Amino acid sequence: MTDRSLQEKVVIVTGAGSGIGAASCHAFAGAGASVVCAGRTLDSVQGTAAAIGHEGGNAHAVQTDVSDDDSVGSLVNATIDRFGRLDVLFNNAGISPSGRITDIEVTDWEECLDINLKGVFLASRRAIPHMRSRGGVILNTAGTYGLRPSSGKAAYAAAKAGVINLTRSIALDYARDNLRCNVICPGFVDTPLNKTLSGPERDAFLERSQPLPGVIQAEDVAQLALWLASDAARMITGQVFIIDGGQQAGIFSP
Ligand SMILES: NC(=O)c1ccc[n+]([C@@H]2O[C@H](COP(=O)([O-])OP(=O)(O)OC[C@H]3O[C@@H](n4cnc5c(N)ncnc54)[C@H](O)[C@@H]3O)[C@@H](O)[C@H]2O)c1
């Protein structure tokens, strides 16, 4: 049976040009949504929207820098102008710089926090006024490092921890507007973000740290996002959803 769980819904996905964002655009469009594919690189978001169009879906690309308030405002306005409503915002854009705090420049810290954390604040505050009349869904992508960091990821782990509690704050503050907000925490996902860890080195990392065999794909995360965006999850808000092949379950000794 065809999934029509997002029929007539309008969805914005940030970071839509690749990885989890692109896979989620396809999943949302496949479930009947009109999808606004937003991201920093115009070519890549246009590529996602064009691919959805070829599949018979409805998608529109908008170049957006989530760390810039004017840019995010234009994104939301373009969505309302084109589709007349906004039902789901998936704050997914992110960067994943490495380094201990003594190794990184102040500008690196600021860029990481601006994209990963401030971006969620900026887009959500622009989107919520359009959702309050009939309710809506905000989904955020944090990461398991926001729950328990690894070494050498100070700015990223701090930003993603912030995203987790910002999710809870939004959930509490807008629940009576029938607005739900949840956060997805992936472990290691096979996307361009992780291109520096590949081949045998990646396999060895997963072998010692991820209980379930196999590699998490962007489509796995997209299916979780689709379910959380749909009415099937209508009574779930303020929650953290870990998709990590069991990494956070406990101490794994293969
Ligand atoms: N891949 C993983 O293992 C993993 C694990 C945990 C969390 N995450 C998170 O998942 C999210 C998606 O990442 P991904 O793995 O799909 O990697 P990805 O690099 O394929 O996707 C990130 C996207 O965000 C876009 N982006 C970056 N800065 C932006 C900005 N300022 N404005 C708009 N768009 C911007 C990039 O162009 C890119 O398309 C990120 O928030 C990332 O931190 C990924």
The ligand as an SDF file (V2000), in Angstrom:
LIG
                    3D

 44 48  0  0  0  0  0  0  0  0999 V2000
   26.2930   11.2670    9.4250 N   0  0  0  0  0  0  0  0  0  0  0  0
   26.3300   11.0110   10.7260 C   0  0  0  0  0  0  0  0  0  0  0  0
   26.9410   10.0360   11.1690 O   0  0  0  0  0  0  0  0  0  0  0  0
   25.5870   11.8870   11.6920 C   0  0  0  0  0  0  0  0  0  0  0  0
   25.5500   11.4900   13.0240 C   0  0  0  0  0  0  0  0  0  0  0  0
   24.8710   12.2890   13.9530 C   0  0  0  0  0  0  0  0  0  0  0  0
   24.2730   13.4480   13.5370 C   0  0  0  0  0  0  0  0  0  0  0  0
   24.3420   13.8070   12.2290 N   0  0  0  0  0  0  0  0  0  0  0  0
   23.6980   15.0660   11.8490 C   0  0  0  0  0  0  0  0  0  0  0  0
   22.8380   14.8130   10.7740 O   0  0  0  0  0  0  0  0  0  0  0  0
   22.6080   16.0240   10.0750 C   0  0  0  0  0  0  0  0  0  0  0  0
   22.7110   15.7760    8.5850 C   0  0  0  0  0  0  0  0  0  0  0  0
   24.0390   15.4050    8.2820 O   0  0  0  0  0  0  0  0  0  0  0  0
   24.4180   14.2890    7.2070 P   0  0  0  0  0  0  0  0  0  0  0  0
   25.0400   13.1890    7.9480 O   0  0  0  0  0  0  0  0  0  0  0  0
   23.2740   14.0250    6.3460 O   0  0  0  0  0  0  0  0  0  0  0  0
   25.6140   15.0050    6.4320 O   0  0  0  0  0  0  0  0  0  0  0  0
   25.6620   15.8890    5.1360 P   0  0  0  0  0  0  0  0  0  0  0  0
   26.9490   16.6240    5.1790 O   0  0  0  0  0  0  0  0  0  0  0  0
   25.3590   15.0520    3.9530 O   0  0  0  0  0  0  0  0  0  0  0  0
   24.4410   16.9130    5.3190 O   0  0  0  0  0  0  0  0  0  0  0  0
   24.5390   18.1450    5.9640 C   0  0  0  0  0  0  0  0  0  0  0  0
   23.9180   19.1760    5.0390 C   0  0  0  0  0  0  0  0  0  0  0  0
   23.8250   20.4250    5.7340 O   0  0  0  0  0  0  0  0  0  0  0  0
   24.1250   21.4420    4.7920 C   0  0  0  0  0  0  0  0  0  0  0  0
   24.5630   22.6460    5.4840 N   0  0  0  0  0  0  0  0  0  0  0  0
   25.7260   22.8480    6.1460 C   0  0  0  0  0  0  0  0  0  0  0  0
   25.7730   24.1050    6.6160 N   0  0  0  0  0  0  0  0  0  0  0  0
   24.6170   24.6990    6.2520 C   0  0  0  0  0  0  0  0  0  0  0  0
   24.0820   26.0010    6.4300 C   0  0  0  0  0  0  0  0  0  0  0  0
   24.7630   26.9500    7.0920 N   0  0  0  0  0  0  0  0  0  0  0  0
   22.8620   26.2590    5.9300 N   0  0  0  0  0  0  0  0  0  0  0  0
   22.1700   25.3180    5.2470 C   0  0  0  0  0  0  0  0  0  0  0  0
   22.6290   24.0850    5.0240 N   0  0  0  0  0  0  0  0  0  0  0  0
   23.8400   23.7850    5.5260 C   0  0  0  0  0  0  0  0  0  0  0  0
   25.2120   20.8500    3.9150 C   0  0  0  0  0  0  0  0  0  0  0  0
   25.2990   21.5420    2.6780 O   0  0  0  0  0  0  0  0  0  0  0  0
   24.7520   19.4160    3.7710 C   0  0  0  0  0  0  0  0  0  0  0  0
   23.9280   19.2350    2.6340 O   0  0  0  0  0  0  0  0  0  0  0  0
   23.6130   17.0290   10.6190 C   0  0  0  0  0  0  0  0  0  0  0  0
   22.9650   17.8930   11.5350 O   0  0  0  0  0  0  0  0  0  0  0  0
   24.6000   16.1530   11.3510 C   0  0  0  0  0  0  0  0  0  0  0  0
   25.2640   16.8170   12.3870 O   0  0  0  0  0  0  0  0  0  0  0  0
   24.9770   13.0650   11.2960 C   0  0  0  0  0  0  0  0  0  0  0  0
  1  2  1  0
  2  3  2  0
  2  4  1  0
  4  5  1  0
  4 44  2  0
  5  6  2  0
  6  7  1  0
  7  8  2  0
  8  9  1  0
  8 44  1  0
  9 10  1  0
  9 42  1  0
 10 11  1  0
 11 12  1  0
 11 40  1  0
 12 13  1  0
 13 14  1  0
 14 15  2  0
 14 16  1  0
 14 17  1  0
 17 18  1  0
 18 19  2  0
 18 20  1  0
 18 21  1  0
 21 22  1  0
 22 23  1  0
 23 24  1  0
 23 38  1  0
 24 25  1  0
 25 26  1  0
 25 36  1  0
 26 27  1  0
 26 35  1  0
 27 28  2  0
 28 29  1  0
 29 30  1  0
 29 35  2  0
 30 31  1  0
 30 32  2  0
 32 33  1  0
 33 34  2  0
 34 35  1  0
 36 37  1  0
 36 38  1  0
 38 39  1  0
 40 41  1  0
 40 42  1  0
 42 43  1  0
M  CHG  2   8   1  16  -1
M  END
$$$$
